[in-house]
Amino acid sequence: TDKALPRLIYLRETFGDALDAVQVSSYRITPDLLDKARALGVRLWVNGLGAPDADLEKGDPSAWRHALRSGAGAFQTDHPLQLRALLKELTD
């Protein structure tokens, strides 16, 4: 079972209004998780350091495409220029 939704609820209950973002794999983001995060006022943050960034550097942006389409509100990368270009491509 996916633990992202219970984890989000636990973190919000523990940290209250101090919690404004939670790191989650883009592959774990579901409509239910997005809805709950929005209702709680918490942004979902995708950390692309590691494999997604390495793939992007090699010319394979598929993991980042998925992340950008996931509904997350924050992204971390070591390649902001490539990610920005990919985001522009997806929104044009």
N, C-alpha and C positions, 0 to 999 in steps of 0.2 A: 504494500500500500504506500501511497505517496504521503510523506510526512511534512510537505511544505505548508499546507494549510494549518494543521495543528501547531506547527512551529511558529507561524506568523501570529496566531492567536496568543500563544504562550508569551512570545516576545512583547506583544503589545500590552498584555496584562502585567507583565513584569516591569517594563520600562515606561509605560504610559505615554504621555505626549512627547517625551524625550526621544522616542523612536520615530524617525521619519523615513528610514529606508531599511530594507532587508535584502541581503544578497541571496539570490536564488538562480539556479541554472535555468536558462531560457527553455529548456526541454521539460521543466517541471511547471511552467506557467500554464495554468488552465483558466478557462473563463470563470470558474468558481473562485480561484485564488485571486484573479484580477478584481473581481467584484468585491471580495472581502477586503482586500488591500485598499481599494478605493474608499469603501465604507469606513475603514479605520483611519483613513488619511495617511497611509503608509505607501511610499513608492517602492517598487520592486527594482532591484539593482542587479544587473548582469555583469559579472566579472569575466572579461574575455582574456585575461592574462593567461598564458599557457597555450594550450592547443588551438583555441580559436584565433589568437593572434599569430601563432606560428603558421597556421594554414593561410591566413590573410596575407602574410608576408610572402608565402610561396605562390600566391595568386589564386588560392581557393577560398572565396569569401562565403561559402555555403553556411557555415556555423554562424557567422555574423549576420547573414541575411535572415536566418531563422530568429536570431536574438532581436534584431531590429523590428521584426514583424510580430514579436511576442506580446507586445503591450507593456513591456517594462518601461520605467521612466528614468532610469539612470544606467549608464554604461561605463565600464572601465577598460581601457586599452592602452597599449604602448604604441599604437599606430593611429593617432587621432586623424591625421590627414587622409589616410586610406579609408578609415571608417566614415569620415565626413563625406568623401566622394561616393562611397557606397550608399549612404543615407540619401544623398542628393539623387543618385540613380533610382533609388526605390520610390522617391516621392515625386519625381518628374513625370 
